[in-house]
Amino acid sequence: MKLALLAALWCAAACAQELATATIGKIATGLRFTEGAAWSKEGYLIFSDTPNDRLMKWLPGHMVEVFRENANGPAGNAFDAQGRLYTCETRARRITRTGRDGKVEVVADRWEGKRLNAPAAIAIARSGHIYFTDPAFGYQQDSRELDFYGVYHIPLKGPMTLVARLTGRPHGVAVSPNGKLLYVSDADEHNVRAYDLDRNGDASGERVFFSQIAGVPAGLAADDAGNLYVAANGVAICSPEGHLLHAITMSVPVSSVAFGEADLKSLFATARGSVYRLRAEPNGDRLKTAK
């Protein structure tokens, strides 16, 4: 048991080290504000150009193109196992699902009859359970119908449920690779909370998981080793036990992170008007500060 634990810890640290010593490149720039990186199993990246109400698509080897117009201030994105895209539309205050045929459907827009605040981030577990955060930033504070900031669960069957009412604004959300933990970043309290998930996808046991964060924590992503990647002033990488392993330095705040490409070992980061690709190369070149 002890050897297995040590092996798991070594693997987690090694996986994080690969990206901490990665090369970095810019795949998109000149946009207004980028958010919501999400990788499709069909081999392309989706991200939000929020102020321009657009979802953008990047296919390796090609130029960035518009995937969907009139997306109502899109923020977080996530794909389900069927290849359908779920999007947090902040201006319309709802979650939508874009089918493979391009049809857009509303998945969630109210809680107990009141409009959501402004959904920010969404994560879909391998089991199919969906989780999203519902803060309110800037002008969105003035038109709130709910008197709290929420984290929600859309189960496989049955109605949407409330995971947590937070005093601080929840932002990023992620599920551990084994489906047993839910992570939520708190933009006001500058930490990441963790919740235990049962076989029904229900959450319990809220606790502070990680707080060694430089800047305001935003998007989250977990790798296959169970490490958590926290977008903030750069990217903080913490172990499955909540210990800081590495910090990736960037000169601009990062809003979201997502793994992608065929082996899911490239990390994509949205940061202001650009999108970056971090890749661990065989020669082990050190990661350079992004500009």
N, C-alpha and C positions, 0 to 999 in steps of 0.2 A: 504493500500500500504506500509506504513512504517513498519507494523508488518511483512508483507511478506518479505520485504527487510532484516529486522533484522533476520528473520528465515533463509533466504538464506545465510546470512553472517555467522551465527552460524554454519550452516551445513557445509559450506566450511571449517571453522576453525576446526571443530570437525573431519572431514574426514582427514585433514592433521595431526591433533594431533594423530590420531590412528597410522599412520605410523611413526611419530616422536617418539612414545613410543613403537615401534615394536621390535620383536626379529629378529636376522639376522643370516643367515646360508649361507654356501658356497656350491653351487651345482656343480661347475666345477672349476678345477684349473689345472695348469701345461701346459696351452696353451701359445702361443706367445703373441698375443694381441687380445682381444675380443672387439666386436662392435655389433651394430645393433640388439639388443634384440627385438623380435616380438613374440606375443602369437597367436597361432592358435586356432580357435574355436573348433578344434578337440581335444584339450587338451594337447598340447605340446608347448615347447618354441623353437624357432629358434634363433640362434645368429651366428655371423661371427667370424671365426678364420682367421683374415685378412692376415697376412704374409704367412700362410700356404695354402691360396687359398681355404679354406673350409667353407661350411656352416655346423653348428653343430645342433643337435637336442637333447633336454632333455625332456623326458617323466617322470612325477613324479613317484618315486618308481623305476626308472631304471637308468642305467649308461648313460652318454652322448655318443652319437654315431654320426658318420658322416652322414649328410643328403645329401650333394652334394659336389663332388670333382671338381677341375678345375673351381673355381668360380671367377677367375680373380681379386683377391684382394677385396673380398666383404666387404662392410661397412654396410650401413643402410638397413633394411628390413621392409616390411609391408605386411600384408595379406589383400586382398579385401573380399567382402561379399561372393564371390564364393569359397573362400578358396585357391585362387591362390597367390603365393608368389612373391612379387616384390623385387628386389635386386639392390642396387647400386654397380656396378662393377668398382672399381676405376682404375684398370690397363687397362681394355678394354674401359674405359671412356663411360659407357653406363648404361641404366636401362634395366634389363631383367625381364621376368615373367616366373616363373616355374609353369606349370599346375599341376593339381592333378595327371595326368598321368606321370609326370616327364619331359615332353617336355619343353625345354627352348626357349623362343622367345625374340627377341630384341624389346623393346617398344620405346626407345628413345636413340639416340647416336649423334645427330647433332642439331645445331641451325644455321639456315640460311646457310647451307652447310658446316659449320665448326664443327669439332669434339668438343664435350663437354670437359670441363677441367678434372673433376674426381668427379662424383656425390658422395655425402657423406651420405645424409639422405633422407628418403622418408616418407611421411604420406598420408594416404588415409582417406578422410572424409566419414562419414556415407552415404552421398549422392553419393559416388563413385568417386568424384573428387580427382585427384592425384596431390601432390605437392612434389617437391624435390629441394635440394640445390646442387649447383655445384661450389665448391671452387677448390683449388689446394694446396696441401701441399707437402713440401719437393721437391723431384726430379720432381714431376708433374709440377712444375712451369716452367721448362725448355722447355717443349714440348707443351705449350698452343697454341691453334689457336685462341681462343677468348681473347679479351683484357679487359675482365671484369669478375667478379664473379657473378653468376646468381642464381635466384630462379625462378623455372618454374612451370607451371600449365598444366596438361594433362586433358582436359575436357572430359565430357561424349561423346561428339560428336565434331568433328572439329579438327583442328591442335593444337599442343602444343603452348602455349603462354608464354611470359616472364613476370613474376610478378615484378621483380626488378633487377636492376643493382647495385651492391654494391661495394664500395671501399674496405671494409673489407671482410674477407672470411666468408660466411654463413656456418653454420654447421648443427645444429639440426633444425628440423621442426616438428610442431604439429598443429592440428586443434582442436578448442574448441568443447566440446560435442554437442553444439547446432548448430555447423557448421557456425557460424557467424564471427569467428576470426581465422586468421592464425598467428602462432607464428614462428619466425625464430631467432636462436641464431647467434650472430656475434662473431667469435673467436678472431678477431683483436681488435674490439672496446669494447669487454667484456660487451655486453648487449644482451637483447632479444627485438626484434622488433615485433610489432603487425600490422596486416592489417585487414581491414574490408572485409568480403566476402559477395557478393550478391547471389541471388538465382541461378545465372549461374556459381557460383564458382569463379568469377572474383574478384581480390583484389584491394583495394584502401586505401587511408588514412594512409600511412606508418608513424609510430611513435615509439619512444623508450618506451617500456612497462615496462621493469624491468632491473635494473642495479646493484642491491645489490648482486653481485656474487663474491665468493671467488674462484679465479682461472679462467681458460679458459672455457667458457660455451660450451658445446657440445650437446649431445642428449636432447630431450624434450619429455614430456608426460603429457597429461591432464587427470585428473580424472573426474568422473561423476558430481562432485560438481563444476567443473570449475577451480579448482586449477591447477597450472602449476608446474611441477617438472623439475628442470634444473640440468642436470649432469655437474659437474665441479669438484672442490675439495670437494667431497662428493655430496650431493644432496640438492639444495635449493628449498624450497616449497613456492610459492607465491600465493596470493589470486587472484580471478578473476579481482580484481581492480589493481593488480600489486604491492601489499604490501607483504613484506617478512613475512611469518607465522612461519616457522621453518627451521632449517638447520640440515640435517643428516650428522654426522661426519664420514668420512672414511679416512683411512691412505694412500689411493692410489687414484689418479684421476679417476673419473667415466666418461666413454665414451658414454654410452647410458642407458636409463631407459625405462621400459615398464610394464604395468599392465597385470596380468594374473591369471590363475587358474579359477575354476568354477564361483566364485563370482567376479572375476576381482579385488580383493582387495590385492593381493600380488604384490609387486613391485620388479621387477628383474632389477639388475644393472650390466652392464659389466664394468670391471675395470682391466686394464692391462691383465694379463694372467688368470683371474678368472671371475666367474659369481656368483653374490650373490642374495639371496632371502630375502626380507624384509617382514615380516608378522606381523600384529597386532594381538596379542594373547589375549584371554579373561582375563588372569591374569594381563595384562598391564605391563609386564616386560619392563624395559627401554631398549632402543636400545644401544647396545654396539659398541664401535669403531671397525670397521672391520680391520683386519690385513692381 
